[in-house]
Amino acid sequence: MSLLTPPPRLLMGPGPINCYPRVLNAMSTQLVGQYDPVMTGYMNETMSLYRKVFKTENKQTFLIDGTSRAGIEAVLVSIVEPGDKVLVPIFGRFGHLLAEIAERAGAKVHTIEVPWGEVFEPQQIEDAVKQVRPKVVAVVQGDTSTTMLQPLDEIGAICRRYDALFYSDGTASIGGNPFETDLWQLDAVSVGLQKCLGGPSGSAPVTFGERYLDIVNKRRHVEAGIRNNQHVDGQASRIRSNYFDIPMIMDYWGEERLNHHTEASSMLYCARECALQLLEEGIDKSIARHQLVGDAMLAGVKGLNLKPFGDLRHKMTNVVGVYIPEGINGEAIRHTMLHDFNIEIGTSFGPLHGKIWRIGTMGYNARPDAVYQTLQSLETCLRRAGHKLSLGEGVDSAYAVYSGHAL
């Protein structure tokens, strides 16, 4: 075997994307012990940084070591006891994921659905909450399988009226779309790094409000071998997962520093740097950048005589779905883009498989040159495959969006 020499791909799919260079540099930083005061200091800094990223005052804001799915599982397995009702509004693939994880945790899962390409109106969710009376309402904010962004600003108040917890996964959206944990009355949030935050998959920032903690702390348990006479277990059932036990992970990140797992130090460095990158740019400026670049990509694909997918009023800033033109082999185009131009664009899932491409503009790749390079290469592939288009119109349309704007 030789040294790692991956090709210089430009990742313009729905994620993962190319990392910010400073994030890659942070990951190569030398390790220290997990209880070294330098390391625990970095942990405290990371908690503080992600409170700003999430826009929350929640003390319990930290990292789950694992991909964004690990964050989802930790949130749900720690709060759901067998027989609990969980309501999941589904508008794409990842709503189905929330439902499956809740079901595996023993929940009685109730779902409502809209066609892929649409989102829910608040009244639809309130009607379901009123009927089901769930313990938890779990919803994805941005579902990259459909490129749609579910408005969350009214759901928290609905959940409070019916005494339900409000949980959202914002992996695909945070950093490039507005996300207001406290303002929207969210009780639990999980995200990942590999989208607008500009890092690799492998760490899942989470945050928890007091309503979530009041319930989950009743399931608190301290492992034999590290417990002492001062530790008192909660009265509710023990959480079924050891690794994803939120109270135990809180004890690990808290002042007592109870041993739970060996911290993934390089990923903590990485997550810390992702937050610094976002906050130094400014959250509002990052969202505006993603909006502008996303608008440019949308104009560009229209300029290539491609039809966008879904209700564009609710499109995520950082990814666009486009219908594969009739008579065009979508996978052949993706193959040529990848192997001849070193650019990756995405396919889709379920009812959209083979029907749309998904093109992302997020994090480090939310910049004009990445848009122009992608559009120009896609134009060449489409033209050679027989698709009718006006030469140069894709890039020119993107250029027009940038006119008068400074990035």
JOMO-V632459 format. One record per residue. RES is the residue in one small letter. PHI is phi in degrees with one decimal (NA if undefined). PSI is psi in degrees with one decimal (none if undefined). Layout:
res:RES phi:PHI psi:PSI
res:RES phi:PHI psi:PSI
This chain:
res:m phi:NA psi:149.2
res:s phi:-102.8 psi:176.5
res:l phi:-63.3 psi:155.2
res:l phi:-64.1 psi:120.7
res:t phi:-138.9 psi:66.5
res:p phi:-64.3 psi:150.0
res:p phi:-66.3 psi:157.5
res:p phi:-79.5 psi:67.1
res:r phi:-70.7 psi:144.7
res:l phi:-102.1 psi:110.8
res:l phi:-89.8 psi:97.7
res:m phi:-114.0 psi:31.7
res:g phi:-93.9 psi:-160.7
res:p phi:-82.1 psi:9.3
res:g phi:111.3 psi:146.3
res:p phi:-71.2 psi:167.3
res:i phi:-125.7 psi:173.9
res:n phi:-65.0 psi:136.5
res:c phi:-75.4 psi:152.4
res:y phi:-59.3 psi:137.8
res:p phi:-55.6 psi:-38.0
res:r phi:-69.6 psi:-25.1
res:v phi:-70.7 psi:-42.8
res:l phi:-60.5 psi:-41.2
res:n phi:-62.3 psi:-41.2
res:a phi:-61.5 psi:-36.4
res:m phi:-67.0 psi:-20.9
res:s phi:-90.5 psi:4.1
res:t phi:-67.5 psi:142.9
res:q phi:-61.8 psi:149.7
res:l phi:-84.6 psi:154.4
res:v phi:-129.8 psi:168.0
res:g phi:-64.4 psi:152.9
res:q phi:-70.4 psi:-17.1
res:y phi:-110.6 psi:7.1
res:d phi:-59.3 psi:134.6
res:p phi:-58.2 psi:-25.2
res:v phi:-65.6 psi:-43.4
res:m phi:-68.7 psi:-45.9
res:t phi:-64.8 psi:-28.7
res:g phi:-65.5 psi:-41.5
res:y phi:-64.0 psi:-37.0
res:m phi:-62.1 psi:-44.6
res:n phi:-63.8 psi:-40.4
res:e phi:-62.1 psi:-41.0
res:t phi:-64.2 psi:-41.6
res:m phi:-60.1 psi:-44.1
res:s phi:-64.3 psi:-42.3
res:l phi:-62.9 psi:-42.3
res:y phi:-76.3 psi:-19.7
res:r phi:-62.3 psi:-37.0
res:k phi:-72.6 psi:-39.6
res:v phi:-61.5 psi:-45.2
res:f phi:-77.9 psi:-13.6
res:k phi:57.7 psi:62.8
res:t phi:-144.7 psi:157.7
res:e phi:-100.0 psi:5.0
res:n phi:-58.5 psi:122.7
res:k phi:-63.1 psi:-41.9
res:q phi:-83.0 psi:80.6
res:t phi:-133.0 psi:117.2
res:f phi:-160.8 psi:-164.6
res:l phi:-114.8 psi:141.3
res:i phi:-98.6 psi:127.2
res:d phi:-77.0 psi:105.8
res:g phi:154.7 psi:176.0
res:t phi:-69.8 psi:177.3
res:s phi:-57.6 psi:-31.2
res:r phi:-64.2 psi:-31.7
res:a phi:-63.7 psi:-38.3
res:g phi:-63.1 psi:-44.3
res:i phi:-59.2 psi:-47.3
res:e phi:-65.6 psi:-39.0
res:a phi:-62.5 psi:-44.4
res:v phi:-59.7 psi:-48.6
res:l phi:-78.8 psi:-42.3
res:v phi:-68.5 psi:-25.2
res:s phi:-80.8 psi:-24.3
res:i phi:-102.0 psi:-26.7
res:v phi:-89.8 psi:125.1
res:e phi:-106.1 psi:153.7
res:p phi:-51.6 psi:129.4
res:g phi:95.2 psi:-13.3
res:d phi:-63.6 psi:145.6
res:k phi:-90.5 psi:132.6
res:v phi:-128.0 psi:130.3
res:l phi:-104.7 psi:127.4
res:v phi:-123.7 psi:110.5
res:p phi:-77.2 psi:120.9
res:i phi:-110.0 psi:123.6
res:f phi:-131.3 psi:18.1
res:g phi:177.9 psi:-173.5
res:r phi:-58.4 psi:-39.2
res:f phi:-80.5 psi:-15.6
res:g phi:-66.2 psi:-39.8
res:h phi:-61.1 psi:-35.4
res:l phi:-64.4 psi:-45.5
res:l phi:-58.8 psi:-41.7
res:a phi:-63.7 psi:-42.3
res:e phi:-65.4 psi:-43.9
res:i phi:-64.0 psi:-41.3
res:a phi:-64.0 psi:-39.6
res:e phi:-65.4 psi:-41.9
res:r phi:-63.1 psi:-27.6
res:a phi:-80.2 psi:-1.8
res:g phi:101.9 psi:6.1
res:a phi:-74.9 psi:153.9
res:k phi:-90.0 psi:101.8
res:v phi:-89.5 psi:129.7
res:h phi:-113.9 psi:134.1
res:t phi:-123.6 psi:150.7
res:i phi:-125.9 psi:150.1
res:e phi:-136.9 psi:149.5
res:v phi:-122.8 psi:159.5
res:p phi:-58.5 psi:144.6
res:w phi:-60.6 psi:129.7
res:g phi:109.5 psi:-4.8
res:e phi:-122.6 psi:170.5
res:v phi:-129.8 psi:175.7
res:f phi:-89.9 psi:144.3
res:e phi:-82.2 psi:148.7
res:p phi:-54.6 psi:-36.2
res:q phi:-65.0 psi:-35.0
res:q phi:-61.7 psi:-40.9
res:i phi:-71.2 psi:-41.4
res:e phi:-62.9 psi:-41.4
res:d phi:-59.6 psi:-41.7
res:a phi:-69.0 psi:-41.7
res:v phi:-62.2 psi:-42.4
res:k phi:-62.8 psi:-37.2
res:q phi:-77.3 psi:-44.8
res:v phi:-82.0 psi:-37.7
res:r phi:55.4 psi:61.0
res:p phi:-78.3 psi:160.6
res:k phi:-74.4 psi:-37.5
res:v phi:-134.8 psi:137.2
res:v phi:-107.0 psi:119.8
res:a phi:-118.3 psi:123.2
res:v phi:-143.4 psi:140.4
res:v phi:-78.6 psi:139.7
res:q phi:-79.7 psi:-57.9
res:g phi:-114.8 psi:120.5
res:d phi:-106.5 psi:107.0
res:t phi:-67.1 psi:-17.2
res:s phi:-66.4 psi:-27.1
res:t phi:-116.4 psi:-10.5
res:t phi:69.3 psi:16.0
res:m phi:-96.5 psi:150.7
res:l phi:-117.1 psi:115.0
res:q phi:-79.5 psi:121.9
res:p phi:-61.8 psi:134.0
res:l phi:-113.4 psi:-7.6
res:d phi:-65.2 psi:-21.8
res:e phi:-104.0 psi:-9.5
res:i phi:-73.3 psi:-35.3
res:g phi:-59.4 psi:-43.3
res:a phi:-65.1 psi:-37.7
res:i phi:-60.1 psi:-46.5
res:c phi:-63.1 psi:-38.5
res:r phi:-64.4 psi:-37.7
res:r phi:-62.8 psi:-30.6
res:y phi:-112.9 psi:16.5
res:d phi:57.0 psi:44.8
res:a phi:-112.9 psi:147.6
res:l phi:-77.6 psi:145.7
res:f phi:-115.7 psi:114.1
res:y phi:-121.2 psi:136.9
res:s phi:-135.8 psi:142.3
res:d phi:-96.7 psi:123.0
res:g phi:-114.5 psi:27.2
res:t phi:-52.8 psi:-49.7
res:a phi:-81.1 psi:-9.6
res:s phi:-117.1 psi:-34.8
res:i phi:-62.7 psi:139.6
res:g phi:94.3 psi:-24.0
res:g phi:-120.7 psi:-8.5
res:n phi:-138.6 psi:152.4
res:p phi:-58.5 psi:138.1
res:f phi:-146.2 psi:117.8
res:e phi:-125.9 psi:89.5
res:t phi:-57.7 psi:-54.5
res:d phi:-74.9 psi:-43.1
res:l phi:-61.0 psi:-37.5
res:w phi:-90.1 psi:5.7
res:q phi:60.3 psi:42.9
res:l phi:-79.9 psi:139.7
res:d phi:-95.8 psi:-23.6
res:a phi:-155.0 psi:141.7
res:v phi:-140.8 psi:141.3
res:s phi:-132.6 psi:148.1
res:v phi:-144.0 psi:177.5
res:g phi:-129.3 psi:176.8
res:l phi:-99.1 psi:-15.1
res:q phi:-86.2 psi:11.9
res:k phi:-115.6 psi:-115.9
res:c phi:-68.4 psi:-19.6
res:l phi:-75.7 psi:-12.7
res:g phi:75.1 psi:28.9
res:g phi:-120.9 psi:-174.2
res:p phi:-88.1 psi:162.6
res:s phi:-69.3 psi:144.3
res:g phi:144.0 psi:-6.1
res:s phi:-141.5 psi:139.1
res:a phi:-123.7 psi:95.5
res:p phi:-63.0 psi:140.1
res:v phi:-137.5 psi:157.7
res:t phi:-145.9 psi:145.7
res:f phi:-134.3 psi:131.9
res:g phi:-88.0 psi:173.8
res:e phi:-65.8 psi:-33.2
res:r phi:-64.4 psi:-40.6
res:y phi:-65.7 psi:-45.9
res:l phi:-66.0 psi:-35.2
res:d phi:-58.2 psi:-34.9
res:i phi:-83.5 psi:-47.1
res:v phi:-70.2 psi:-28.4
res:n phi:-68.2 psi:-19.4
res:k phi:-70.7 psi:-11.5
res:r phi:-105.2 psi:13.7
res:r phi:-59.5 psi:141.1
res:h phi:-150.6 psi:135.4
res:v phi:-112.6 psi:131.2
res:e phi:-65.1 psi:147.1
res:a phi:-62.8 psi:144.7
res:g phi:100.8 psi:-25.6
res:i phi:-124.7 psi:-9.9
res:r phi:-78.3 psi:154.4
res:n phi:-131.8 psi:-175.3
res:n phi:-67.1 psi:-16.1
res:q phi:-84.9 psi:-12.9
res:h phi:-84.8 psi:129.4
res:v phi:-123.3 psi:125.0
res:d phi:-74.6 psi:153.2
res:g phi:-71.1 psi:167.7
res:q phi:-91.6 psi:-15.3
res:a phi:-84.0 psi:176.7
res:s phi:-63.7 psi:149.0
res:r phi:-71.2 psi:140.0
res:i phi:-63.0 psi:135.2
res:r phi:-73.0 psi:-22.3
res:s phi:-103.0 psi:133.4
res:n phi:-77.9 psi:-47.0
res:y phi:-66.0 psi:-36.7
res:f phi:-102.0 psi:26.0
res:d phi:-79.9 psi:104.1
res:i phi:-60.1 psi:-45.9
res:p phi:-58.7 psi:-39.0
res:m phi:-67.3 psi:-37.7
res:i phi:-68.8 psi:-35.1
res:m phi:-62.8 psi:-39.6
res:d phi:-65.1 psi:-31.4
res:y phi:-69.9 psi:-41.7
res:w phi:-83.4 psi:-14.4
res:g phi:-84.5 psi:-173.0
res:e phi:-63.8 psi:-30.7
res:e phi:-75.1 psi:-23.0
res:r phi:52.6 psi:46.1
res:l phi:-66.8 psi:133.1
res:n phi:-62.3 psi:130.2
res:h phi:-129.7 psi:-51.8
res:h phi:-150.2 psi:168.5
res:t phi:-85.4 psi:118.2
res:e phi:-57.4 psi:137.4
res:a phi:-78.1 psi:84.2
res:s phi:-59.4 psi:-44.9
res:s phi:-63.8 psi:-35.3
res:m phi:-72.5 psi:-31.4
res:l phi:-66.1 psi:-44.0
res:y phi:-55.7 psi:-43.6
res:c phi:-63.4 psi:-49.0
res:a phi:-62.8 psi:-39.6
res:r phi:-59.9 psi:-44.2
res:e phi:-68.9 psi:-36.3
res:c phi:-59.4 psi:-44.0
res:a phi:-65.9 psi:-42.9
res:l phi:-60.5 psi:-43.7
res:q phi:-58.2 psi:-46.1
res:l phi:-65.7 psi:-46.5
res:l phi:-72.0 psi:-31.6
res:e phi:-68.9 psi:-37.6
res:e phi:-68.3 psi:-38.0
res:g phi:102.6 psi:128.3
res:i phi:-60.1 psi:-44.7
res:d phi:-63.9 psi:-38.3
res:k phi:-68.6 psi:-36.5
res:s phi:-64.5 psi:-43.1
res:i phi:-62.7 psi:-43.2
res:a phi:-63.4 psi:-38.8
res:r phi:-63.5 psi:-45.8
res:h phi:-63.3 psi:-37.7
res:q phi:-64.5 psi:-45.2
res:l phi:-65.6 psi:-46.4
res:v phi:-67.2 psi:-38.7
res:g phi:-63.5 psi:-39.6
res:d phi:-64.0 psi:-38.4
res:a phi:-65.1 psi:-42.9
res:m phi:-65.2 psi:-40.2
res:l phi:-60.9 psi:-46.5
res:a phi:-62.4 psi:-37.5
res:g phi:-65.2 psi:-43.8
res:v phi:-69.3 psi:-32.6
res:k phi:-64.0 psi:-38.0
res:g phi:-64.4 psi:-22.7
res:l phi:-86.8 psi:10.2
res:n phi:65.2 psi:39.8
res:l phi:-111.3 psi:146.4
res:k phi:-98.8 psi:122.5
res:p phi:-67.1 psi:153.2
res:f phi:-98.9 psi:144.9
res:g phi:85.0 psi:-180.0
res:d phi:-79.2 psi:101.5
res:l phi:-66.0 psi:-15.1
res:r phi:-65.0 psi:-23.5
res:h phi:-119.4 psi:23.7
res:k phi:-73.1 psi:139.6
res:m phi:-61.4 psi:149.9
res:t phi:-67.0 psi:-26.7
res:n phi:-107.9 psi:7.6
res:v phi:-158.0 psi:142.9
res:v phi:-127.6 psi:138.0
res:g phi:-98.7 psi:137.7
res:v phi:-132.5 psi:138.8
res:y phi:-67.4 psi:137.5
res:i phi:-72.7 psi:125.1
res:p phi:-60.6 psi:146.8
res:e phi:-58.2 psi:134.7
res:g phi:86.1 psi:-2.3
res:i phi:-104.1 psi:133.0
res:n phi:-81.8 psi:103.7
res:g phi:-60.9 psi:-41.1
res:e phi:-70.3 psi:-32.4
res:a phi:-65.2 psi:-39.6
res:i phi:-64.5 psi:-45.0
res:r phi:-61.7 psi:-38.0
res:h phi:-63.6 psi:-44.3
res:t phi:-67.7 psi:-42.0
res:m phi:-58.1 psi:-42.3
res:l phi:-72.6 psi:-48.3
res:h phi:-90.0 psi:-24.3
res:d phi:-100.4 psi:-29.3
res:f phi:-117.4 psi:-2.9
res:n phi:59.5 psi:33.6
res:i phi:-122.3 psi:128.9
res:e phi:-102.3 psi:126.2
res:i phi:-119.8 psi:161.8
res:g phi:-99.6 psi:153.6
res:t phi:-91.7 psi:-163.0
res:s phi:-139.3 psi:-172.1
res:f phi:-120.5 psi:169.5
res:g phi:50.7 psi:-128.8
res:p phi:-67.6 psi:-12.3
res:l phi:-101.1 psi:-1.5
res:h phi:-62.6 psi:127.6
res:g phi:79.0 psi:0.6
res:k phi:-108.5 psi:-30.8
res:i phi:-133.1 psi:157.9
res:w phi:-102.5 psi:153.0
res:r phi:-121.1 psi:123.3
res:i phi:-117.3 psi:120.6
res:g phi:-100.2 psi:149.9
res:t phi:-137.7 psi:89.1
res:m phi:-144.4 psi:151.3
res:g phi:58.7 psi:-131.0
res:y phi:-60.7 psi:-27.0
res:n phi:-90.0 psi:2.7
res:a phi:-85.7 psi:72.1
res:r phi:-148.6 psi:154.8
res:p phi:-59.2 psi:-44.7
res:d phi:-62.8 psi:-33.9
res:a phi:-67.1 psi:-37.1
res:v phi:-64.9 psi:-49.1
res:y phi:-61.7 psi:-43.8
res:q phi:-62.7 psi:-41.8
res:t phi:-66.1 psi:-46.3
res:l phi:-65.0 psi:-41.7
res:q phi:-65.1 psi:-42.0
res:s phi:-68.0 psi:-41.7
res:l phi:-64.5 psi:-37.7
res:e phi:-58.5 psi:-45.2
res:t phi:-61.6 psi:-45.6
res:c phi:-63.0 psi:-44.5
res:l phi:-66.8 psi:-42.6
res:r phi:-61.8 psi:-43.8
res:r phi:-68.2 psi:-23.7
res:a phi:-86.7 psi:-2.3
res:g phi:99.4 psi:6.6
res:h phi:-74.5 psi:136.2
res:k phi:-81.5 psi:124.5
res:l phi:-156.1 psi:165.5
res:s phi:-95.5 psi:124.5
res:l phi:-58.9 psi:131.2
res:g phi:80.1 psi:-4.9
res:e phi:-68.8 psi:-32.3
res:g phi:-63.8 psi:-53.1
res:v phi:-65.3 psi:-41.2
res:d phi:-61.3 psi:-38.3
res:s phi:-66.5 psi:-38.9
res:a phi:-66.6 psi:-42.6
res:y phi:-56.4 psi:-41.0
res:a phi:-61.9 psi:-34.6
res:v phi:-65.1 psi:-37.4
res:y phi:-75.5 psi:-17.1
res:s phi:-56.0 psi:124.2
res:g phi:85.5 psi:-0.9
res:h phi:-112.7 psi:140.8
res:a phi:-111.9 psi:128.4
res:l phi:-97.1 psi:none
